[in-house]
Amino acid sequence: MPEIAEVARIVHFLKKHVVGKTIATVKTQEDDIIYGKVGTSATAFSAALTGKTVVAARQQGKYFWLELSSPPHPLMHFGMSGWMNFSNDSTAYYRPSKPAPTDWPPRFWKFVLQMKEDPTIEVAFVDARRLGRIRLVDVEGEKMRLTSPLKENGPDPVIDKDVLTVEWLAKKLRSKRVPVKALLLDQANISGIGNWVGDEIMYQARLHPEQYSNTFTDAQIAALHKAMMFVCDTAVGVLGDSDQFPEDWLMKHRWGKGKKDGGKLPNGAKITFLKVGGRTSAVVPSVQKKTAAVAGDVEDDGEDEDDDEDVKPKKTPKRKNRAVKEEEEEETKTMTPANTKRGREKVNKDVVKAEDDEEEEEEKVPAAKKPRRTISIARKGSKTEKGPSKSEDSGRRKSGRLSKG
């Protein structure tokens, strides 16, 4: 899943190729999940963006958005497999196992923006598994982070250092009794930390991912904060290009499991893989010691775990069927008056939680086999010819070796 560094990579390319330019044409495909689940439609998206000038590209954790010359502004989330392709540039943060296709628009596209200025540039949002989200937020640009869903998410380790202090982190950790890695992955606590970033932070801090959050000493919390800032700043600074990560990072060596001499650091330290609350965690037991109580669901599962792949928790009688859960959520939303302040706040929190649940469970939503209805809205006199193009697969990373961006 694209995390804080990978999203920063796309924001970088948006600033490079889109900011300061006018959107001449918007081509979309209707999708009642990617658009519909967050209250918009492909038609509304096209109408809102056509003819607008892109003023800025911004990020909070795993969310990113374009600030336009007037509201509403498009706010996007990649989910598990979403990405953005540019017709004139490669944005891949991994080394594809096979040559990237050259067709345009790329496969699984949801919208394509064509910029007015020369040379012609097109930008496509792609998502094979349809777990990403595209919404419109009708507020002034400077109020985006004060509006749902961003306001329900925690501070960003890179841009909110004045908030995410050692003291703030200590208070947050001690206010809960949950596995520390689970707390880090919860976007309501801190924005942008995903599985590999969370594992790297825990390794650099020399802390065990399943130790309860309220059991750490002041010194351990200071080490956790330092590691969080170091890992996030470094990864974002090189736009997720792991070839530029420090050689002693866990992320550089965690992908060799099952291979000869795999699953070890350069110093010979063994890397093991645990199921932590249903998620795969890479741990170096020789330095990540348990110093206090840990959650009881830690299981060593280094034999059959896919590389850095999130694992669904085992089914229990109490676990609700997905369809039933969604029906109950819809009932709750219907019963809650959306025209009241309390009702709006509840709906917003439910939507944000539902998105997090989908990511954590890695729900497999099949992509449509047939092309959907295409909508295109263009300004008069806008160019529709397409220049040379290039795109790449939006597949997930399979190794720690990334292509140069």
Secondary structure, DSSP 8 states (H G I E B T S, - for coil): ---HHHHHHHHHHHHHHTTT-BEEEEEEE--TTTTGGGT--HHHHHHHHTT-BEEEEEEETTEEEEEESSS-EEEEE-TTT-EEEETTB---SS--SS-----SS-TTEEEEEEESSSS--EEEEE-SS---EEEEE-S-GGGGGGSTTGGGS---TTT-TTTS-HHHHHHHHHT--SBHHHHHH-TTTSSS--HHHHHHHHHHHT--TTBBGGG--HHHHHHHHHHHHHHHHHHHHTTT-GGGS-TT-GGGTGGGTTSTT-SB-TT--B-EEEEETTEEEEE-TTTS---S-B-TT-EE-TTT--TT--------TTS--HHHHHHHHHHHHHHS-TTSHHHHHHHHHHHHHHHHHHHHHT------SS---EEEEE-TT-----------------SS-----
